[in-house]
């Protein structure tokens, strides 16, 4: 059973930086497309960034040029570097690992809270 465990969420001031980590257990990490989602209070969960098995990143418009997603297959970890944080970035951030070929996989972490406030 593969598990994803996020860490790094905390309270940070506007304009600050934070790095989230998501560590995977099990040996299938390298075949997963990894992504970060977030869910703000009263809002739907939204895709923030994803990174393919080949390391190609994609970002939602609101975080482009501020956030960077990366992965370390040897460490089985995906990161989200968040810079120039804004209050509207406040949310629970979830790590997701997905594979759309056999074997189909859709894995979620438990979430980590990021609060951007002065």
N, C-alpha and C positions, 0 to 999 in steps of 0.2 A: 504494500500500500504506500503510494507516494504521498508525502505531505509537503505542504508549502507553509513556511513560517516567516511572517514579516517582522521587521523590527525597525526602530529608528524614529517612530512618530513621537512628537513632543510639542510643546508650546514654543513658538518662535515669533519674533517681532516682524512686522512688515518690512520688507526689504532684505530679510535674512535668508540664510541658506540652510538646507537640510538634506541629508542623504538617507533614503530608505533602502533597506536590504530585504531580500526574500530568498531564503535558503531552502533548497529542495532536498528531500531524502530520497534515496533510490537512484538507480543508474540510468533513468530514461530522460534526464534533464535535457540532454543535447538534442533530442528529437522533438522537443516542445517549442512552439511559439510562445514566448512569454509576454505578459502584458501587465500594466498597472491600470486599475480602475479606481474611481473614487465615488463616494456617495456623501453628499452634504445633507444636513438635516432637512427633511421635507422634500428632497430632490430624488430623482431617479439616479441609479448608478450609471456612470459614464466612463467611456474609455479615455484614458489619459495618454498612454503611449504603449507601443508594442515593439517587439524586436523579434525578427525571424530567426530560424535556426542558423541562417548564414550571417546574422548580425546586422541586418538592415532595419533601421528604426523608422517608426512612423509616429507622428504626434498629432493630437488634436490642436486646432488653431490657437486656443487660449493659452497653451503652454509652450508653443514654439518659441525658440530662442531663449527660453528660461529653464526648461527641464531637459535633462539628458538621460536616456535609458541605455543601459549597457548590461552585458552578461559575461560571466566567467564560467565557461563550461567545466573547467577543471575543478572549480570550487562549487559548482552547481548552485550558483547564486546569480540573481538579477538585481540590479541597482536602479534607483531613480534619484538622480541628483537634481535637486530643486533649488534654483536661485531666484533672487528678486521676488520673494514670496509676497503674495497679496492676501488680504483677508478673505477674498473669495476662493482661495485655495484651501480653506478650511474644510476638512472632510475626513471620513474614514477611508483610508487607501487600502485597496485589496490587490493582492498578487494573483495572477491567473496564469495557468499553464494549459495550453491547448494543442491538440493534434487532430487534424481533420482527415487524416488517412488512417487506415487500420494499423494498429489498434486505436480507435477513437478515444480521446481523453479530454476531459474538461475539469481541471483541478483548481480549487480556490483555497487561499489562505484565510485566516481568521480576521484579518484587518488590523490596521494600526492607525491611531488617531493623530492627525496633524491639525494643530490649531494655530492660526496666524492672527495674532492680536497684540496690541500694545498694552 
